[in-house]
Amino acid sequence: MDLTGARWRKSTRSSGNGGACVEVADNLSGVVLVRDTKNRDAGTLQFNPAAWQGFVNLAKQIGPVG
């Protein structure tokens, strides 16, 4: 899959001090990509948009952990 057109954005829950950060690219057709901000070359997780939306909805219901 060609990822050159992916527009990455950092999670709004990510801290600015280099802690646990993830980036999401949801601008490509039919796929949502997730990667670790600290290790961008380690690969990406790929989700179909419906599965990603289900995850986001559930995460919002559960709320912050910790």
URZI-V673502 format. One record per backbone hydrogen bond with DSSP energy under -0.5 kcal/mol. NH is the residue of the N-H (numbers start at 1). CO is the residue of the C=O. E is the energy in kcal/mol with one decimal. If there is no record, write none. Layout:
BEGIN
NH/CO/E
NH/CO/E
END
This chain:
BEGIN
3/1/-0.7
6/3/-1.9
8/6/-0.7
9/24/-1.8
11/22/-2.6
14/11/-1.4
21/19/-1.0
23/35/-2.5
24/9/-2.7
25/33/-2.3
31/28/-1.1
32/47/-2.7
33/25/-2.6
34/45/-2.1
35/23/-2.1
37/21/-1.6
37/35/-0.5
39/36/-0.8
40/37/-0.6
42/39/-1.9
43/40/-0.7
45/34/-3.0
47/32/-2.4
52/48/-2.3
53/49/-2.5
54/50/-2.1
55/51/-2.1
56/52/-2.7
57/53/-2.6
58/54/-2.2
59/55/-2.7
60/56/-2.2
61/57/-1.6
62/58/-2.4
63/59/-2.5
END
